[in-house]
Amino acid sequence: MSKRNSQANKAAARERMRQERERQAKKDKVRRQLVVIGSVIVVLAVAGGVGYGIMQANKPGHWESVAKESNVTAPKNTDGKNGTTVVIGKDSAKKTLELYEDSRCPVCATFEQAVGETVDKDVDAGKYKIKYVGATFIDNATNGEGSKNALSALGAALNVSPDAFLAYKSALYSAEFHPEENDDKFAKDSYLLEVADSVPALKSNAEFKKNVENGTFDAWAMKMSETFDKSGVQGTPTLMMDGKKVTAEGSDNAPMTVEQFTTAIDKALTG
């Protein structure tokens, strides 16, 4: 091989190496650009996800939204603005017992289990009417929904009839169905319907079931809750007649036995 051919081959080899280095350099540049672009996309995606999460967290929940509704569907057998006046009893009854309760309240359950039947008998006899005011403050304390959901379901029962309402309220507070205060069972429509199956007027009642599952009276429940909040009543159960609390003798608390209740009611009726 001549020196000329040897030099030519070396020059050609050097050129191929130069071209290969250029191609590799271009590939490396493109790869670096893709990495940068990918990193930017990830950052934007994360930022977008965080922003969406913050937006969702600040978005009003269902109960907050319905609380702001101006057009409220109220159950039948109600009166007053937004249907938040619920009075049950004979027109001939001269006195009205105001009853303030929260469906999740364990003390309310104790009261209803002990005295509820006596209250119902008194109302049937025309001794007095009942004005019911439902509260949801336990939900606020526990970040729950059961008080609100149960109140809405009570509205669905009231839409059927006052008797269905009283029977369903009794069932919700019963030893069989009332959950522990921290157990938010009433937040589940399925459980509220299970309780309703113990009430003949509500069992297999398609309209009642639809109203519970569709939340027909959710906004009404929130308006009723506002009525309680504005009443000045601090706890449940609270009983009032003629603007005065009905309490167990020697106590500032609601009467928790039939004897205490009968004594307190007789005093309120004649006072």
QUIHU-V452905 format. One line per field, one symbol per residue. burial: 1 if it has 24 or more other C-alpha atoms within 12 Angstrom, else 0. A space follows every 10 residues. Layout:
BEGIN
burial = ???
END
This chain:
BEGIN
burial = 0000000000 0000000000 0000000000 0000000000 0000000000 0000000000 0010011000 0011111100 0111111110 0000111111 1111111111 1111110111 0110001111 1111111110 0001111111 1111111111 1111111111 1111001110 1001111110 1111111110 1100000110 1110111111 1111111100 0010111111 1000111100 0011111101 1101100110 0
END
